[in-house]
Amino acid sequence: MEKQEEINYNRIAEAIDFYRHNFRDQPSLDTVAEHVHVSPFHFQRMFKEWAGVTPKQFLQYLTLEHAKQVLKKG
């Protein structure tokens, strides 16, 4: 059986991957939490602990970076 820390790491990695592939749909906290099988409250707390930013901040970052790339392309 995996240690809880490893399970949490894998959940956050999966959430980041989910955000990267679905940022255009602006998934809600509830949607991503459900995807990684934890409560929204627990997901937000765990994401902040592991990633250093909140899920909302991470989603905003991905959206902004995409917008920058679109603008660069003209």
GIJOLIN-V782802 format. One record per run of one state. SS is the DSSP state (H for helix, E for strand, - for the rest). FROM is the first residue (numbers start at 0). LEN is the number of residues. If there is no record, write none. Layout:
BEGIN
<<SS & FROM & LEN> <SS & FROM & LEN>>
END
This chain:
BEGIN
<<- & 0 & 3> <H & 3 & 22> <- & 25 & 3> <H & 28 & 7> <- & 35 & 4> <H & 39 & 12> <- & 51 & 3> <H & 54 & 19> <- & 73 & 1>>
END
